[in-house]
């Protein structure tokens, strides 16, 4: 029979490895503990890092991203933007982004040939290849540039598409962002420092092999997927195989091959099958009680597809309809409530279950710390969830 690993043991691993029960020594350690930080919402990067460090870390995160460049913001799993260390970024590029590039280029070629406005683009594959090369050359000549600046240098980036013709949501838009998406997915360009503060979404683009001298390490796709699976299992295991497949966005075949290279151990997760690395079967000590305020899209609640073992009955209040998590309150490995920042800067929360007097007092203190993270900054989550909307007022 496969060895059993309890829910309490899974929560203990989450607490220690995600640096929630005790702070990480550095921003890089905090990021490595969860493999990658979600970066679709720029505030998440800073708040997720700060939740895993002794104090607010905006300056430290910016130093790692833009000065030391030991962290990189890149397009990765499930067509989502993440922040990772450079070693993990190379794995994501070869093991996930390259496949996304193929699919998205084919889709854009199809749209150019069928939905071009005011007319279709003849030979869209050749046209797109040439525009990509021209846009990259323009960026290399400038050193850095916004999307608008690049479209001035390469006017074909303003080519328009007519999407959903005849539908109530019909729209006309240019291909600028989609071409830059392809260049980013191909590891040719990267998002540099934003224009504005740490909540800004207006990035300046850089040529990747200049932003990271020499570029990222080259990996064979299958080897990259195996190593990425190993890192995910170290951070999120034991877990069902379906969780790994969901997190990476891989096919069933790709997931099976990646795991075969690791020879993980099959385990019983309270009646459900799971896998764990062969050297990670033994129990880990449970940490002292802890609490945490995690931001919307934090990598811990977004790390698994099956979340019942830490989320309980609170999904409807804390997730939107697309599966994006809002701000959550944690106590010793369980989600026990949600929180929001009001326009005044006050951080308010609601507990969704009884946590006891000691944990409740710790959560009150954590709310004050969370408000200090923001200081004078106000940040509305990009994806609003029911409880966050209600609390924000």
C-alpha positions as a Markdown table, in Angstrom:
| # | Residue | x | y | z |
|---|---|---|---|---|
| 1 | Unk | 0.0 | 0.0 | 0.0 |
| 2 | Unk | 1.2 | 3.5 | -0.7 |
| 3 | Unk | 2.4 | 5.6 | 2.3 |
| 4 | Unk | -0.2 | 8.0 | 3.7 |
| 5 | Unk | 0.5 | 11.7 | 4.1 |
| 6 | Unk | -2.0 | 13.6 | 6.1 |
| 7 | Unk | -3.6 | 17.0 | 5.5 |
| 8 | Unk | -1.8 | 18.3 | 8.6 |
| 9 | Unk | 1.5 | 17.2 | 7.2 |
| 10 | Unk | 0.8 | 18.9 | 3.9 |
| 11 | Unk | -0.1 | 22.1 | 5.8 |
| 12 | Unk | 3.2 | 21.8 | 7.7 |
| 13 | Unk | 5.2 | 21.6 | 4.5 |
| 14 | Unk | 3.3 | 24.5 | 3.0 |
| 15 | Unk | 4.1 | 26.7 | 6.1 |
| 16 | Unk | 7.8 | 26.0 | 6.1 |
| 17 | Unk | 8.6 | 25.7 | 2.4 |
| 18 | Unk | 6.6 | 28.8 | 1.4 |
| 19 | Unk | 8.2 | 30.8 | 4.2 |
| 20 | Unk | 4.9 | 31.6 | 5.9 |
| 21 | Unk | 5.7 | 30.2 | 9.3 |
| 22 | Unk | 9.1 | 31.9 | 9.4 |
| 23 | Unk | 10.5 | 34.6 | 7.1 |
| 24 | Unk | 12.9 | 33.9 | 4.3 |
| 25 | Unk | 16.4 | 35.3 | 4.4 |
| 26 | Unk | 16.2 | 37.1 | 1.1 |
| 27 | Unk | 13.8 | 38.0 | -1.7 |
| 28 | Unk | 15.4 | 35.4 | -3.9 |
| 29 | Unk | 14.8 | 32.7 | -1.2 |
| 30 | Unk | 11.2 | 33.8 | -0.9 |
| 31 | Unk | 10.6 | 33.5 | -4.6 |
| 32 | Unk | 12.4 | 30.1 | -4.8 |
| 33 | Unk | 10.3 | 28.8 | -2.0 |
| 34 | Unk | 7.2 | 29.0 | -4.1 |
| 35 | Unk | 9.0 | 28.5 | -7.5 |
| 36 | Unk | 7.4 | 31.6 | -9.0 |
| 37 | Unk | 5.4 | 34.6 | -8.0 |
| 38 | Unk | 2.3 | 35.5 | -10.0 |
| 39 | Unk | 2.9 | 38.8 | -11.7 |
| 40 | Unk | -0.2 | 39.5 | -13.7 |
| 41 | Unk | -1.0 | 42.1 | -11.0 |
| 42 | Unk | 2.2 | 43.9 | -10.3 |
| 43 | Unk | 1.2 | 44.6 | -6.7 |
| 44 | Unk | 1.1 | 40.8 | -6.0 |
| 45 | Unk | 4.8 | 40.5 | -6.6 |
| 46 | Unk | 5.7 | 42.9 | -3.9 |
| 47 | Unk | 3.0 | 41.9 | -1.4 |
| 48 | Unk | 3.7 | 38.2 | -1.9 |
| 49 | Unk | 7.4 | 38.8 | -1.3 |
| 50 | Unk | 6.8 | 41.0 | 1.7 |
| 51 | Unk | 4.5 | 38.3 | 3.3 |
| 52 | Unk | 7.5 | 36.0 | 3.3 |
| 53 | Unk | 10.0 | 38.4 | 4.7 |
| 54 | Unk | 10.5 | 40.1 | 8.0 |
| 55 | Unk | 9.1 | 43.4 | 6.7 |
| 56 | Unk | 8.0 | 45.4 | 3.6 |
| 57 | Unk | 10.3 | 44.6 | 0.7 |
| 58 | Unk | 9.5 | 46.9 | -2.2 |
| 59 | Unk | 13.0 | 48.3 | -2.4 |
| 60 | Unk | 14.5 | 44.8 | -2.1 |
| 61 | Unk | 12.2 | 43.4 | -4.8 |
| 62 | Unk | 13.0 | 46.3 | -7.2 |
| 63 | Unk | 16.7 | 45.9 | -6.6 |
| 64 | Unk | 16.5 | 42.1 | -7.5 |
| 65 | Unk | 14.3 | 42.8 | -10.5 |
| 66 | Unk | 15.9 | 45.9 | -12.0 |
| 67 | Unk | 19.4 | 46.4 | -10.6 |
| 68 | Unk | 20.8 | 43.0 | -9.8 |
| 69 | Unk | 18.5 | 41.4 | -12.2 |
| 70 | Unk | 18.6 | 38.1 | -10.3 |
| 71 | Unk | 14.8 | 37.9 | -10.8 |
| 72 | Unk | 13.0 | 38.1 | -14.1 |
| 73 | Unk | 9.4 | 38.9 | -15.0 |
| 74 | Unk | 8.4 | 36.5 | -17.9 |
| 75 | Unk | 5.5 | 34.9 | -19.7 |
| 76 | Unk | 5.1 | 31.4 | -18.5 |
| 77 | Unk | 2.7 | 28.7 | -17.3 |
| 78 | Unk | -0.9 | 29.0 | -18.6 |
| 79 | Unk | 0.0 | 32.2 | -20.5 |
| 80 | Unk | 0.4 | 33.9 | -17.2 |
| 81 | Unk | 3.1 | 36.4 | -16.2 |
| 82 | Unk | 5.4 | 35.3 | -13.4 |
| 83 | Unk | 8.5 | 36.4 | -11.6 |
| 84 | Unk | 11.2 | 33.8 | -11.0 |
| 85 | Unk | 14.9 | 33.5 | -10.4 |
| 86 | Unk | 17.0 | 33.2 | -13.6 |
| 87 | Unk | 17.5 | 29.4 | -13.3 |
| 88 | Unk | 13.8 | 28.8 | -13.0 |
| 89 | Unk | 13.1 | 31.3 | -15.8 |
| 90 | Unk | 15.2 | 29.2 | -18.2 |
| 91 | Unk | 13.2 | 26.1 | -17.3 |
| 92 | Unk | 9.9 | 28.0 | -17.8 |
| 93 | Unk | 11.1 | 29.3 | -21.1 |
| 94 | Unk | 12.0 | 25.9 | -22.5 |
| 95 | Unk | 9.4 | 23.8 | -20.8 |
| 96 | Unk | 6.3 | 26.1 | -21.0 |
| 97 | Unk | 6.7 | 29.4 | -22.9 |
| 98 | Unk | 8.1 | 27.7 | -26.1 |
| 99 | Unk | 4.9 | 25.7 | -26.6 |
| 100 | Unk | 2.7 | 28.8 | -25.9 |
| 101 | Unk | 4.7 | 30.7 | -28.6 |
| 102 | Unk | 3.9 | 28.0 | -31.2 |
| 103 | Unk | 0.1 | 28.1 | -30.5 |
| 104 | Unk | -0.2 | 31.8 | -30.2 |
| 105 | Unk | 1.8 | 32.5 | -33.4 |
| 106 | Unk | -0.4 | 30.1 | -35.3 |
| 107 | Unk | -3.5 | 31.8 | -33.9 |
| 108 | Unk | -2.3 | 35.3 | -34.8 |
| 109 | Unk | -1.4 | 34.2 | -38.3 |
| 110 | Unk | -4.9 | 32.9 | -38.7 |
| 111 | Unk | -6.4 | 36.2 | -37.5 |
| 112 | Unk | -4.2 | 38.2 | -39.8 |
| 113 | Unk | -5.2 | 36.2 | -42.8 |
| 114 | Unk | -9.0 | 36.1 | -42.0 |
| 115 | Unk | -9.8 | 39.1 | -39.8 |
| 116 | Unk | -7.4 | 41.8 | -40.9 |
| 117 | Unk | -8.9 | 45.3 | -41.0 |
| 118 | Unk | -9.6 | 47.1 | -43.3 |
| 119 | Unk | -8.2 | 44.1 | -45.2 |
| 120 | Unk | -6.5 | 40.8 | -44.6 |
| 121 | Unk | -2.8 | 40.5 | -44.5 |
| 122 | Unk | -1.4 | 38.4 | -47.5 |
| 123 | Unk | 1.1 | 35.7 | -46.5 |
| 124 | Unk | 0.6 | 36.4 | -42.8 |
| 125 | Unk | 3.3 | 34.0 | -41.6 |
| 126 | Unk | 6.0 | 35.8 | -43.6 |
| 127 | Unk | 4.6 | 39.2 | -42.7 |
| 128 | Unk | 4.5 | 38.4 | -39.0 |
| 129 | Unk | 8.1 | 37.0 | -39.0 |
| 130 | Unk | 9.3 | 40.2 | -40.6 |
| 131 | Unk | 7.4 | 42.5 | -38.2 |
| 132 | Unk | 8.8 | 40.6 | -35.2 |
| 133 | Unk | 12.4 | 40.9 | -36.5 |
| 134 | Unk | 11.8 | 44.6 | -37.3 |
| 135 | Unk | 10.3 | 45.3 | -33.8 |
| 136 | Unk | 13.2 | 43.5 | -32.1 |
| 137 | Unk | 15.7 | 45.5 | -34.1 |
| 138 | Unk | 14.0 | 48.7 | -33.2 |
| 139 | Unk | 14.1 | 47.8 | -29.6 |
| 140 | Unk | 17.7 | 46.9 | -29.8 |
| 141 | Unk | 18.5 | 50.2 | -31.4 |
| 142 | Unk | 16.7 | 52.2 | -28.7 |
| 143 | Unk | 18.0 | 50.1 | -25.8 |
| 144 | Unk | 14.6 | 50.2 | -24.2 |
| 145 | Unk | 11.1 | 51.3 | -25.3 |
| 146 | Unk | 7.4 | 51.3 | -24.6 |
| 147 | Unk | 5.0 | 49.6 | -26.9 |
| 148 | Unk | 3.9 | 53.0 | -28.3 |
| 149 | Unk | 7.5 | 53.9 | -29.2 |
| 150 | Unk | 8.0 | 50.6 | -31.0 |
| 151 | Unk | 4.9 | 51.1 | -33.0 |
| 152 | Unk | 6.2 | 54.5 | -34.1 |
| 153 | Unk | 9.4 | 52.8 | -35.2 |
| 154 | Unk | 7.6 | 49.9 | -36.9 |
| 155 | Unk | 4.2 | 51.2 | -38.1 |
| 156 | Unk | 3.1 | 47.6 | -39.1 |
| 157 | Unk | 2.6 | 47.0 | -35.4 |
| 158 | Unk | -0.6 | 49.2 | -35.8 |
| 159 | Unk | -2.1 | 46.6 | -38.2 |
| 160 | Unk | -5.7 | 46.2 | -37.1 |
| 161 | Unk | -7.9 | 43.1 | -36.6 |
| 162 | Unk | -11.7 | 43.0 | -36.5 |
| 163 | Unk | -12.6 | 40.5 | -33.8 |
| 164 | Unk | -16.0 | 38.9 | -33.2 |
| 165 | Unk | -17.5 | 40.6 | -36.3 |
| 166 | Unk | -21.3 | 41.0 | -36.0 |
| 167 | Unk | -21.4 | 40.1 | -32.3 |
| 168 | Unk | -22.4 | 42.6 | -29.6 |
| 169 | Unk | -18.8 | 42.7 | -28.4 |
| 170 | Unk | -17.3 | 43.3 | -31.8 |
| 171 | Unk | -14.0 | 45.2 | -31.5 |
| 172 | Unk | -11.2 | 46.6 | -33.6 |
| 173 | Unk | -7.7 | 46.6 | -32.2 |
| 174 | Unk | -4.1 | 46.6 | -33.4 |
| 175 | Unk | -1.6 | 43.8 | -33.1 |
| 176 | Unk | 1.0 | 45.6 | -31.1 |
| 177 | Unk | 0.5 | 43.8 | -27.8 |
| 178 | Unk | 0.1 | 40.4 | -29.5 |
| 179 | Unk | 3.4 | 40.8 | -31.4 |
| 180 | Unk | 5.2 | 41.8 | -28.2 |
| 181 | Unk | 3.6 | 38.8 | -26.5 |
| 182 | Unk | 5.1 | 36.5 | -29.1 |
| 183 | Unk | 8.5 | 38.1 | -28.7 |
| 184 | Unk | 8.3 | 37.7 | -25.0 |
| 185 | Unk | 7.1 | 34.1 | -25.2 |
| 186 | Unk | 10.0 | 33.4 | -27.5 |
| 187 | Unk | 12.5 | 34.7 | -24.9 |
| 188 | Unk | 13.6 | 37.6 | -27.2 |
| 189 | Unk | 12.3 | 40.6 | -25.1 |
| 190 | Unk | 11.5 | 41.1 | -21.5 |
| 191 | Unk | 9.5 | 43.5 | -19.3 |
| 192 | Unk | 11.9 | 45.9 | -17.6 |
| 193 | Unk | 11.2 | 48.6 | -15.0 |
| 194 | Unk | 7.7 | 50.0 | -15.0 |
| 195 | Unk | 6.9 | 53.6 | -15.6 |
| 196 | Unk | 5.6 | 54.7 | -12.2 |
| 197 | Unk | 5.5 | 53.0 | -8.8 |
| 198 | Unk | 5.4 | 49.4 | -7.8 |
| 199 | Unk | 1.7 | 49.0 | -8.8 |
| 200 | Unk | 2.2 | 50.3 | -12.3 |
| 201 | Unk | 1.4 | 48.0 | -15.3 |
| 202 | Unk | 3.2 | 50.3 | -17.8 |
| 203 | Unk | 6.4 | 48.5 | -18.5 |
| 204 | Unk | 9.4 | 49.5 | -20.6 |
| 205 | Unk | 10.5 | 46.6 | -22.9 |
| 206 | Unk | 14.1 | 45.4 | -23.1 |
| 207 | Unk | 16.0 | 43.0 | -25.3 |
| 208 | Unk | 16.4 | 39.9 | -23.1 |
| 209 | Unk | 20.0 | 39.1 | -24.0 |
| 210 | Unk | 20.9 | 42.6 | -23.0 |
| 211 | Unk | 18.7 | 42.8 | -19.9 |
| 212 | Unk | 20.2 | 39.5 | -18.8 |
| 213 | Unk | 23.7 | 39.5 | -20.4 |
| 214 | Unk | 24.0 | 36.4 | -22.5 |
| 215 | Unk | 20.3 | 35.5 | -22.1 |
| 216 | Unk | 18.8 | 32.5 | -20.3 |
| 217 | Unk | 20.5 | 29.1 | -20.2 |
| 218 | Unk | 19.3 | 26.8 | -23.0 |
| 219 | Unk | 17.5 | 23.6 | -22.0 |
| 220 | Unk | 16.0 | 20.8 | -23.9 |
| 221 | Unk | 12.3 | 20.9 | -23.4 |
| 222 | Unk | 11.9 | 17.5 | -21.8 |
| 223 | Unk | 14.8 | 18.0 | -19.4 |
| 224 | Unk | 13.4 | 21.5 | -18.5 |
| 225 | Unk | 10.0 | 20.0 | -17.8 |
| 226 | Unk | 11.5 | 17.3 | -15.6 |
| 227 | Unk | 13.4 | 19.9 | -13.5 |
| 228 | Unk | 10.5 | 22.3 | -13.3 |
| 229 | Unk | 8.3 | 19.4 | -12.1 |
| 230 | Unk | 11.0 | 18.5 | -9.4 |
| 231 | Unk | 11.0 | 22.1 | -8.2 |
| 232 | Unk | 7.2 | 22.2 | -8.1 |
| 233 | Unk | 7.0 | 19.0 | -6.1 |
| 234 | Unk | 9.6 | 20.2 | -3.7 |
| 235 | Unk | 7.5 | 23.3 | -3.0 |
| 236 | Unk | 4.0 | 21.9 | -3.4 |
| 237 | Unk | 4.2 | 18.2 | -3.0 |
| 238 | Unk | 2.9 | 15.8 | -2.2 |
| 239 | Unk | 0.0 | 16.5 | -4.6 |
| 240 | Unk | -2.2 | 14.9 | -7.2 |
| 241 | Unk | -0.6 | 14.7 | -10.7 |
| 242 | Unk | -3.5 | 16.7 | -11.9 |
| 243 | Unk | -2.4 | 19.7 | -9.8 |
| 244 | Unk | 1.0 | 19.6 | -11.5 |
| 245 | Unk | -0.5 | 19.4 | -14.9 |
| 246 | Unk | -2.9 | 22.3 | -14.1 |
| 247 | Unk | -0.1 | 24.5 | -12.7 |
| 248 | Unk | 2.2 | 24.0 | -15.6 |
| 249 | Unk | -0.4 | 24.0 | -18.4 |
| 250 | Unk | 1.2 | 20.8 | -19.8 |
| 251 | Unk | -0.5 | 18.1 | -21.7 |
| 252 | Unk | -1.1 | 14.7 | -20.0 |
| 253 | Unk | 1.7 | 13.2 | -22.0 |
| 254 | Unk | 4.2 | 16.0 | -21.1 |
| 255 | Unk | 3.3 | 15.6 | -17.5 |
| 256 | Unk | 3.7 | 11.9 | -17.5 |
| 257 | Unk | 7.2 | 12.1 | -19.2 |
| 258 | Unk | 8.3 | 14.8 | -16.7 |
| 259 | Unk | 7.4 | 12.6 | -13.8 |
| 260 | Unk | 8.8 | 9.5 | -15.3 |
| 261 | Unk | 12.2 | 11.2 | -15.3 |
| 262 | Unk | 11.9 | 11.8 | -11.5 |
| 263 | Unk | 10.5 | 8.5 | -10.4 |
| 264 | Unk | 8.3 | 10.0 | -7.7 |
| 265 | Unk | 6.7 | 7.9 | -4.9 |
| 266 | Unk | 2.9 | 7.3 | -5.1 |
| 267 | Unk | 1.2 | 8.3 | -1.8 |
| 268 | Unk | -2.3 | 8.3 | -0.3 |
| 269 | Unk | -3.6 | 11.8 | 0.4 |
| 270 | Unk | -6.6 | 11.0 | 2.6 |
| 271 | Unk | -8.1 | 8.6 | 0.1 |
| 272 | Unk | -6.9 | 10.5 | -3.0 |
| 273 | Unk | -3.8 | 9.4 | -5.0 |
| 274 | Unk | -0.8 | 11.8 | -5.1 |
| 275 | Unk | 3.0 | 11.8 | -5.8 |
| 276 | Unk | 6.0 | 13.0 | -3.8 |
| 277 | Unk | 9.7 | 13.1 | -4.5 |
| 278 | Unk | 11.4 | 9.9 | -3.5 |
| 279 | Unk | 13.6 | 11.7 | -0.9 |
| 280 | Unk | 10.6 | 13.6 | 0.6 |
| 281 | Unk | 8.4 | 10.9 | 2.1 |
| 282 | Unk | 9.4 | 11.3 | 5.7 |
| 283 | Unk | 7.3 | 13.7 | 7.9 |
| 284 | Unk | 8.5 | 17.2 | 8.5 |
| 285 | Unk | 8.1 | 18.9 | 12.0 |
| 286 | Unk | 5.0 | 21.1 | 12.4 |
| 287 | Unk | 5.9 | 24.7 | 13.0 |
| 288 | Unk | 4.4 | 26.8 | 15.8 |
| 289 | Unk | 1.0 | 28.5 | 15.0 |
| 290 | Unk | 1.2 | 31.2 | 12.4 |
| 291 | Unk | -0.9 | 33.7 | 10.5 |
| 292 | Unk | -0.5 | 35.5 | 7.2 |
| 293 | Unk | -2.2 | 38.0 | 5.0 |
| 294 | Unk | -1.6 | 36.9 | 1.4 |
| 295 | Unk | -2.6 | 39.1 | -1.6 |
| 296 | Unk | -4.8 | 38.4 | -4.6 |
| 297 | Unk | -3.1 | 35.9 | -6.9 |
| 298 | Unk | -0.6 | 34.8 | -4.3 |
| 299 | Unk | 1.3 | 31.7 | -5.4 |
| 300 | Unk | 0.4 | 29.6 | -2.4 |
| 301 | Unk | -3.4 | 29.5 | -2.9 |
| 302 | Unk | -2.8 | 29.4 | -6.7 |
| 303 | Unk | -0.4 | 26.6 | -6.4 |
| 304 | Unk | -2.9 | 23.7 | -6.6 |
| 305 | Unk | -6.0 | 23.0 | -8.6 |
| 306 | Unk | -7.5 | 20.9 | -5.8 |
| 307 | Unk | -7.6 | 23.3 | -2.8 |
| 308 | Unk | -10.2 | 21.8 | -0.5 |
| 309 | Unk | -7.5 | 20.7 | 2.0 |
| 310 | Unk | -6.6 | 24.2 | 2.9 |
| 311 | Unk | -9.5 | 26.3 | 1.5 |
| 312 | Unk | -12.5 | 24.4 | 3.0 |
| 313 | Unk | -15.9 | 25.8 | 2.1 |
| 314 | Unk | -14.7 | 29.4 | 1.4 |
| 315 | Unk | -14.2 | 29.2 | -2.4 |
| 316 | Unk | -17.3 | 31.2 | -3.4 |
| 317 | Unk | -16.3 | 34.2 | -1.2 |
| 318 | Unk | -12.6 | 34.3 | -2.1 |
| 319 | Unk | -12.3 | 33.3 | -5.8 |
| 320 | Unk | -13.8 | 35.0 | -8.9 |
| 321 | Unk | -15.6 | 33.0 | -11.6 |
| 322 | Unk | -12.4 | 32.5 | -13.6 |
| 323 | Unk | -10.6 | 30.9 | -10.7 |
| 324 | Unk | -8.5 | 33.8 | -9.5 |
| 325 | Unk | -8.0 | 34.1 | -5.8 |
| 326 | Unk | -8.5 | 37.3 | -3.9 |
| 327 | Unk | -6.8 | 38.5 | -0.7 |
| 328 | Unk | -6.8 | 35.7 | 1.9 |
| 329 | Unk | -6.2 | 35.4 | 5.6 |
| 330 | Unk | -4.4 | 32.2 | 6.7 |
| 331 | Unk | -3.9 | 30.5 | 10.1 |
| 332 | Unk | -1.6 | 27.5 | 10.4 |
| 333 | Unk | -2.0 | 26.2 | 6.9 |
| 334 | Unk | -5.7 | 27.0 | 6.4 |
| 335 | Unk | -7.6 | 29.8 | 4.7 |
| 336 | Unk | -9.8 | 31.3 | 7.4 |
| 337 | Unk | -10.9 | 34.6 | 5.9 |
| 338 | Unk | -10.4 | 37.4 | 3.5 |
| 339 | Unk | -9.2 | 41.0 | 3.6 |
| 340 | Unk | -9.2 | 44.2 | 1.6 |
| 341 | Unk | -7.6 | 47.7 | 1.5 |
| 342 | Unk | -10.1 | 50.6 | 1.7 |
| 343 | Unk | -9.6 | 53.9 | -0.1 |
| 344 | Unk | -8.5 | 55.3 | 3.3 |
| 345 | Unk | -5.6 | 52.9 | 3.5 |
| 346 | Unk | -7.2 | 50.9 | 6.2 |
| 347 | Unk | -6.8 | 47.1 | 5.9 |
| 348 | Unk | -10.0 | 45.3 | 7.0 |
| 349 | Unk | -10.7 | 41.6 | 7.2 |
| 350 | Unk | -13.4 | 39.1 | 7.9 |
| 351 | Unk | -12.9 | 35.7 | 9.5 |
| 352 | Unk | -15.1 | 33.0 | 7.9 |
| 353 | Unk | -14.6 | 30.5 | 10.8 |
| 354 | Unk | -13.7 | 30.5 | 14.5 |
| 355 | Unk | -10.0 | 30.5 | 14.9 |
| 356 | Unk | -9.8 | 31.0 | 18.7 |
| 357 | Unk | -8.7 | 34.1 | 20.7 |
| 358 | Unk | -4.9 | 33.6 | 20.2 |
| 359 | Unk | -5.1 | 33.3 | 16.5 |
| 360 | Unk | -7.6 | 36.2 | 16.2 |
| 361 | Unk | -5.2 | 38.5 | 18.1 |
| 362 | Unk | -2.4 | 37.5 | 15.8 |
| 363 | Unk | -4.6 | 38.2 | 12.8 |
| 364 | Unk | -5.4 | 41.7 | 14.1 |
| 365 | Unk | -1.7 | 42.4 | 14.4 |
| 366 | Unk | -1.1 | 41.0 | 10.9 |
| 367 | Unk | -3.7 | 43.4 | 9.5 |
| 368 | Unk | -1.7 | 46.3 | 10.9 |
| 369 | Unk | 1.5 | 44.9 | 9.3 |
| 370 | Unk | -0.4 | 44.5 | 6.0 |
| 371 | Unk | -1.4 | 48.2 | 6.1 |
| 372 | Unk | 2.2 | 49.1 | 6.6 |
| 373 | Unk | 3.1 | 47.2 | 3.4 |
| 374 | Unk | 1.0 | 49.6 | 1.5 |
| 375 | Unk | 2.0 | 52.8 | 3.2 |
| 376 | Unk | 0.5 | 55.6 | 1.2 |
| 377 | Unk | 0.0 | 53.4 | -1.9 |
| 378 | Unk | -3.5 | 52.2 | -2.8 |
| 379 | Unk | -3.9 | 49.0 | -4.9 |
| 380 | Unk | -7.1 | 47.5 | -6.1 |
| 381 | Unk | -6.7 | 43.9 | -7.2 |
| 382 | Unk | -6.9 | 43.4 | -10.9 |
| 383 | Unk | -9.4 | 40.6 | -10.4 |
| 384 | Unk | -12.1 | 41.5 | -7.8 |
| 385 | Unk | -13.6 | 38.7 | -5.7 |
| 386 | Unk | -16.9 | 38.9 | -3.8 |
| 387 | Unk | -15.6 | 39.3 | -0.3 |
| 388 | Unk | -12.9 | 41.7 | -1.3 |
| 389 | Unk | -15.4 | 43.9 | -3.1 |
| 390 | Unk | -17.7 | 43.9 | 0.0 |
| 391 | Unk | -15.0 | 44.7 | 2.4 |
| 392 | Unk | -13.4 | 47.4 | 0.3 |
| 393 | Unk | -16.7 | 49.3 | 0.3 |
